Amino acid sequence: MKFDYLITGAGIAGCVLAERLASQLNKKVIVIDKREHIGGNCYDYYNSAGVLIHKYGPHYFRTNLKHVFDYLSNFTDWHYVYYRVKAMVDGKLLPIPINLDTVNELYGYDFSSNELKKFFKINMVRVDEIKNSEEAIVSKIGRELFEKIYKAYTLKQWGVEPKELDVSVCERIPVRTNRDDRYFTDKYQAMPKYGYHKMFENMLKHPNVHIMLKTNYKEIKDDIRCKKHIYTGPIDEYFDYIYGRLPYRSLRFEHETLDVEFYQPVSQVNYPYDYDFTRVVESKHITGQKHHKTTIIREYPSDEGEPYYPVPAAKSRTIYERYRRKAERLKDVHFIGRLAEYKYLNMDQVVDRALRLFEALHVMEDDGKLNVFPGVSDGY
């Protein structure tokens, strides 16, 4: 089989690049994936009860990047929705991220916004140089709130203490002094109206795109002749773990369908202390589906199983750097995506990086050189 491009992985990056290369450059592309479906971890489907659920945990699409939103809008209509999350702390359902209502409800206060600012200022821990995730949070809200709301949840989710995690993991967590209870504040917040799977199907409809599912790259690589390879899987797996295995955090999902319209008040409830699971997700809050039943999904983090999250810590960063330097020497293989770049990327960031890699590949098709630009070829 002869193709211009082989793309390993039918997730976000793979689908975007397959669509662009096929439709804009008229390239013949083959996309392979070990799973039985396209869409990667964003895959959603209707279960036996007819409820639309996210198989691999919630995927809340949001972005401030207009070009990313405009690009995806070519393949889907949108259901606009704000995502709201609560955490069960001391027997109370509190808004997350922390805002004015979180503190007032937790402690029984009646703070104004200005009073809450003073409260944070009094309790925050002074840190000259923030070096880890624990310092990123205590420097904003103080140690007591950190331990009540974030410490146990982070330990359960990542399997390591927050002080062992890179600052990037928790630095993104906002702290608000008003009553805004949206989980995100991005300009564009929406769900694909007919689901993620339908959106990806529309992206891969081009006749130049050939798809092989339930296919392992290692098993067919010698049977496919291609000019270039785009790889979106785990980078350590690509190199047969020659420098050791990179740590990934996996998840186990427990599904339960109930004869009620809704089980909980918001799409996601976090459980920092109670139970072995980290959160309960109810997709109907964000998909907009009308159904007399609902399905909830409990998430159990694990070190074993399918890789979901790179673990950003000092030891893993050292191992990854060795793989990255080796990857840079491969002329016709390009590594992109959360697993290939070993980076905790949001969905819109992956789309953006894929679009920028396409532009670089477009230039290379014209002059034979791959342009170096931030985020892809100069650092994965």
C-alpha positions, -999 to 999 in steps of 0.1 A, spaced: 0 0 0 14 34 -10 5 67 6 19 101 9 14 102 47 9 75 74 -8 89 105 -6 68 136 -35 76 159 -71 87 149 -75 112 178 -77 150 175 -42 156 160 -45 127 136 -79 137 123 -70 174 118 -38 166 99 -55 139 78 -83 163 68 -59 191 60 -34 171 40 -62 153 20 -84 183 13 -58 211 9 -28 193 -5 -45 164 -23 -23 139 -4 -32 103 0 -33 96 37 -38 64 57 -49 68 94 -44 38 117 -56 33 153 -54 4 177 -89 11 189 -121 1 171 -132 37 166 -119 72 155 -118 102 178 -93 90 204 -102 98 240 -128 123 227 -149 94 214 -186 95 224 -214 71 216 -251 63 225 -251 35 251 -277 7 253 -301 31 271 -298 57 243 -278 81 264 -249 100 247 -218 95 269 -181 101 267 -164 68 269 -131 80 282 -142 107 306 -156 142 301 -142 164 273 -153 200 277 -144 219 246 -134 255 251 -110 279 235 -100 315 231 -85 307 197 -110 319 171 -92 301 142 -95 268 161 -132 273 167 -138 284 131 -119 254 117 -139 229 137 -171 247 128 -166 234 93 -175 199 106 -201 205 133 -228 227 146 -225 236 183 -245 232 215 -233 262 236 -230 255 272 -210 265 303 -194 238 323 -200 237 360 -182 216 386 -187 210 423 -166 193 449 -179 173 480 -160 188 509 -171 185 546 -205 171 534 -211 202 512 -212 206 474 -190 236 468 -184 254 435 -150 246 418 -128 265 410 -128 284 443 -150 315 443 -168 337 467 -196 311 473 -171 283 479 -155 301 509 -188 315 523 -205 281 521 -176 261 535 -170 283 565 -204 299 570 -190 334 562 -208 363 545 -178 378 528 -180 404 501 -155 402 472 -132 427 488 -133 408 521 -124 376 503 -94 393 487 -82 403 521 -88 367 534 -67 352 506 -40 378 512 -38 370 549 -37 332 543 -16 329 512 19 315 516 46 337 504 67 319 478 97 337 461 99 313 432 70 288 425 86 255 416 58 229 420 20 225 420 16 227 457 34 261 458 13 273 428 -19 268 449 -8 278 485 6 310 471 -29 319 460 -53 307 487 -32 294 516 -25 260 531 -59 252 548 -80 256 516 -53 238 496 -55 208 519 -93 208 521 -100 210 484 -69 203 463 -43 182 480 -62 149 484 -78 152 450 -45 158 433 -28 129 451 -57 106 441 -57 118 405 -19 118 399 -7 92 424 20 116 437 21 145 461 13 179 446 48 191 456 63 165 433 43 177 403 54 203 378 40 238 384 20 235 351 -5 210 365 -21 233 391 -9 267 379 -39 267 355 -64 265 384 -81 300 387 -91 316 420 -121 340 419 -133 365 443 -167 369 427 -196 344 423 -187 332 388 -192 294 390 -182 286 354 -154 260 353 -138 279 324 -140 315 312 -129 310 276 -147 329 249 -159 298 231 -175 271 252 -196 245 234 -201 208 226 -204 194 191 -241 193 186 -243 157 173 -213 145 193 -175 143 189 -176 111 169 -199 127 142 -175 157 140 -145 134 134 -165 114 109 -171 145 89 -135 154 90 -124 121 76 -149 118 48 -124 128 21 -118 101 -6 -80 106 -1 -83 94 35 -81 56 42 -88 44 77 -76 12 94 -90 5 129 -80 -22 153 -46 -20 138 -12 -18 156 14 3 139 42 -20 148 25 -49 130 18 -32 97 46 -6 93 66 -28 69 35 -33 47 29 4 41 50 25 19 47 62 28 68 93 23 62 107 57 49 95 91 29 115 117 29 98 150 5 107 179 10 78 202 33 74 233 68 85 223 85 59 245 65 31 228 76 44 193 113 38 204 106 5 220 113 19 255 150 21 249 154 48 276 128 33 299 91 37 302 76 71 307 50 73 335 14 78 325 -17 81 345 -46 59 334 -83 57 343 -108 30 349 -145 39 342 -176 25 360 -208 32 342 -243 32 357 -276 40 340 -304 53 363 -341 57 358 -340 94 366 -337 125 343 -307 138 363 -286 123 391 -266 154 402 -269 192 398 -239 197 375 -219 177 349 -191 169 373 -188 164 410 -153 158 425 -147 137 456 -113 147 471 -116 125 502 -145 101 500 -144 69 479 -117 55 456 -131 74 426 -121 110 419 -152 123 402 -187 114 390 -195 127 355 -230 131 340 -227 140 304 -264 150 298 -257 184 316 -234 194 287 -246 175 257 -281 190 258 -297 156 252 -333 152 264 -338 117 278 -359 102 307 -328 82 318 -293 93 327 -259 76 328 -232 85 353 -195 75 351 -172 71 381 -135 76 374 -108 56 392 -72 67 385 -45 41 381 -9 36 371 -19 6 350 -38 6 317 -43 28 287 -22 60 289 -42 92 294 -21 117 312 16 123 310 29 128 346 49 161 346 76 155 372 113 159 372 122 123 367 98 119 337 110 151 322 146 138 322 135 105 304 114 124 279 142 147 269 162 117 258 134 106 236 128 141 223 164 145 212 162 111 194 129 121 177 144 154 164 169 134 144 142 116 124 137 136 92 104 122 80 86 114 112 67 141 131 56 137 167 25 156 179 -2 154 206 -4 148 243 13 114 243 38 120 215 49 154 230 45 141 266 27 173 275 -6 180 293 -24 197 264 -60 208 261 -81 199 231 -78 233 215 -41 234 220 -38 201 201 -59 214 172 -38 246 171 -6 226 170 -19 203 143 -29 232 121 5 248 126 23 215 118 2 213 86 13 248 76 49 238 81 44 206 61 28 227 34 59 249 32 81 218 32 62 204 2 71 236 -16 107 241 -7 118 208 8 125 222 43 104 220 74 100 254 91 109 255 128 82 272 149 72 271 186 53 242 199 60 215 174 93 210 156 115 229 181 106 211 213 76 187 208 
